[in-house]
Amino acid sequence: MSDDNKNIEQTRELELFTIRGILKSEQGRQFLFRCLENCYTFDNTYDADHNKHIYKSGARKHGLWLDAELREADSDLYYLMLKENR
């Protein structure tokens, strides 16, 4: 493995480690869940107003990215977060 690939892998592991650290606290899980909600992650983004629809769709794209990051970091803590906040 090249040094560049090692650096990329180490950076990614550090990112996941950081996310796990946030997910380990109840307050961190509450905050991340609010972020997902504010990004319309769990909602339909359709709006008759074209501009609102575009805005919500863009926010949801970010929410879906965050959702995937959380699940990759620690799926058990992710599902605990959902259970605590639903």
Rosetta silent file (secondary structure, phi, psi, omega in degrees, C-alpha in Angstrom):
SEQUENCE: MSDDNKNIEQTRELELFTIRGILKSEQGRQFLFRCLENCYTFDNTYDADHNKHIYKSGARKHGLWLDAELREADSDLYYLMLKENR
SCORE:     score description
SCORE:     0.000 S_00000001
   1 L     0.000  133.360 -178.719    0.000    0.000    0.000 S_00000001
   2 L   -74.264  163.067  179.151    1.366    3.381   -0.951 S_00000001
   3 H   -61.159  -37.520  178.818    1.902    6.171    1.565 S_00000001
   4 H   -62.838  -43.368  179.232   -0.923    8.180   -0.030 S_00000001
   5 H   -65.643  -38.493  177.122   -3.361    5.297    0.389 S_00000001
   6 H   -62.152  -42.916  179.967   -2.251    4.808    4.002 S_00000001
   7 H   -64.002  -41.458  178.340   -2.842    8.504    4.718 S_00000001
   8 H   -63.674  -44.269  179.978   -6.306    8.385    3.144 S_00000001
   9 H   -64.519  -42.388  178.950   -7.182    5.257    5.143 S_00000001
  10 H   -65.565  -39.421  178.221   -5.872    6.775    8.390 S_00000001
  11 H   -63.598  -42.773  179.734   -7.804    9.993    7.766 S_00000001
  12 H   -65.055  -42.510  178.325  -10.991    8.027    7.155 S_00000001
  13 H   -62.885  -37.267  176.793  -10.508    5.964   10.312 S_00000001
  14 H   -65.641  -40.134  176.326  -10.002    9.171   12.305 S_00000001
  15 H   -60.046  -48.392 -179.094  -13.244   10.585   10.869 S_00000001
  16 H   -64.773  -37.891  176.845  -15.166    7.440   11.849 S_00000001
  17 H   -61.357  -42.480  179.484  -13.531    7.448   15.301 S_00000001
  18 H   -64.359  -44.316  178.698  -14.661   11.052   15.801 S_00000001
  19 H   -62.629  -42.724  177.963  -18.229   10.253   14.742 S_00000001
  20 H   -59.572  -39.780  178.854  -18.301    7.255   17.111 S_00000001
  21 H   -60.443  -40.280  178.172  -17.179    9.547   19.932 S_00000001
  22 H   -69.372  -42.281 -178.839  -20.122   11.862   19.300 S_00000001
  23 H   -65.759  -22.266 -177.368  -22.552    8.939   18.999 S_00000001
  24 L   -70.995  -21.507 -179.933  -21.419    7.536   22.352 S_00000001
  25 L  -100.833  144.955  178.871  -23.027   10.370   24.308 S_00000001
  26 H   -60.114  -41.531  179.115  -26.777   10.815   24.617 S_00000001
  27 H   -63.533  -39.120  177.708  -26.408   14.542   23.950 S_00000001
  28 H   -63.511  -42.312  178.408  -24.359   13.808   20.822 S_00000001
  29 H   -64.971  -39.891  178.086  -27.028   11.428   19.533 S_00000001
  30 H   -62.150  -44.414 -179.959  -29.755   14.008   20.218 S_00000001
  31 H   -62.770  -47.432 -178.866  -27.795   16.670   18.330 S_00000001
  32 H   -64.184  -37.316  177.214  -27.091   14.430   15.340 S_00000001
  33 H   -63.145  -42.496  177.018  -30.732   13.356   15.170 S_00000001
  34 H   -60.648  -39.145  176.558  -31.785   17.032   15.111 S_00000001
  35 H   -60.014  -45.751  179.320  -29.308   17.591   12.271 S_00000001
  36 H   -62.328  -41.996  178.170  -30.883   14.727   10.333 S_00000001
  37 H   -63.626  -44.278 -178.577  -34.374   16.115   10.967 S_00000001
  38 H   -66.177  -17.552  177.899  -33.357   19.632    9.926 S_00000001
  39 L   -95.847   10.592  179.469  -32.041   18.197    6.664 S_00000001
  40 L    59.560   29.037 -176.677  -35.418   16.593    5.846 S_00000001
  41 L   -61.356  -35.851 -175.455  -33.733   13.184    5.949 S_00000001
  42 L  -102.967    8.278 -173.959  -36.893   11.409    7.068 S_00000001
  43 L  -116.942  160.982  170.793  -39.362   13.594    5.143 S_00000001
  44 L   -77.930  132.235 -176.916  -40.718   13.948    1.662 S_00000001
  45 L   -93.682    0.881 -179.139  -39.101   17.010    0.110 S_00000001
  46 L   -61.271  137.458  173.694  -41.846   17.675   -2.431 S_00000001
  47 L  -148.511  137.031  179.353  -43.217   21.197   -2.379 S_00000001
  48 L   -61.239  -29.900  174.886  -45.456   22.866   -4.944 S_00000001
  49 L   -77.274  113.918 -175.183  -43.161   25.870   -4.704 S_00000001
  50 H   -56.093  -41.833 -178.873  -40.279   24.930   -6.993 S_00000001
  51 H   -65.114  -40.597  177.584  -37.699   26.938   -5.021 S_00000001
  52 H   -65.581  -38.675  179.120  -38.682   25.304   -1.716 S_00000001
  53 H   -62.520  -44.466  178.920  -38.518   21.880   -3.353 S_00000001
  54 H   -62.481  -44.706  179.458  -35.000   22.552   -4.644 S_00000001
  55 H   -59.857  -50.356 -178.328  -33.889   23.850   -1.236 S_00000001
  56 H   -63.048  -38.548  179.699  -35.324   20.858    0.642 S_00000001
  57 H   -64.936  -40.503  177.416  -33.839   18.400   -1.855 S_00000001
  58 H   -65.306  -42.474  177.891  -30.387   19.914   -1.457 S_00000001
  59 H   -63.689  -40.973 -179.016  -30.652   19.818    2.336 S_00000001
  60 H   -64.363  -36.187  177.596  -31.867   16.207    2.184 S_00000001
  61 H   -58.004  -43.666  177.971  -28.857   15.214    0.067 S_00000001
  62 H   -66.077  -41.109  178.278  -26.609   16.409    2.885 S_00000001
  63 H   -61.266  -40.353  178.585  -28.806   14.630    5.450 S_00000001
  64 H   -66.492  -35.550  175.884  -28.565   11.355    3.547 S_00000001
  65 H   -63.613  -46.468  179.520  -24.781   11.736    3.450 S_00000001
  66 H   -62.800  -41.412  178.454  -24.696   12.304    7.216 S_00000001
  67 H   -57.386  -45.039  179.428  -27.043    9.349    7.752 S_00000001
  68 H   -65.611  -39.118  178.049  -24.669    7.067    5.817 S_00000001
  69 H   -62.013  -44.203 -179.342  -21.657    8.363    7.762 S_00000001
  70 H   -63.655  -43.411 -179.959  -23.362    7.645   11.091 S_00000001
  71 H   -66.019  -38.098  178.677  -24.335    4.121   10.055 S_00000001
  72 H   -67.537  -37.993 -178.084  -20.833    3.376    8.808 S_00000001
  73 H   -65.131  -47.348 -179.985  -19.238    4.690   11.999 S_00000001
  74 L  -165.942   98.754 -175.563  -21.361    2.544   14.342 S_00000001
  75 H   -64.722  -34.169  179.552  -24.644    1.001   13.244 S_00000001
  76 H   -64.112  -45.169  178.662  -25.590   -0.078   16.791 S_00000001
  77 H   -69.717  -31.339  176.161  -25.287    3.465   18.141 S_00000001
  78 H   -61.483  -49.171 -179.083  -27.071    4.784   15.051 S_00000001
  79 H   -68.360  -30.942  173.435  -30.086    2.560   15.719 S_00000001
  80 H   -62.862  -42.288  178.112  -29.983    3.496   19.406 S_00000001
  81 H   -58.947  -45.027  179.319  -30.171    7.148   18.326 S_00000001
  82 H   -63.270  -43.469 -179.374  -33.235    6.407   16.211 S_00000001
  83 H   -62.476  -41.227 -178.512  -34.877    4.491   19.041 S_00000001
  84 H   -68.596  -27.018 -171.225  -34.241    7.300   21.528 S_00000001
  85 H  -112.401    4.971  179.567  -35.638    9.985   19.270 S_00000001
  86 L  -103.027    0.000    0.000  -38.623    8.393   17.558 S_00000001
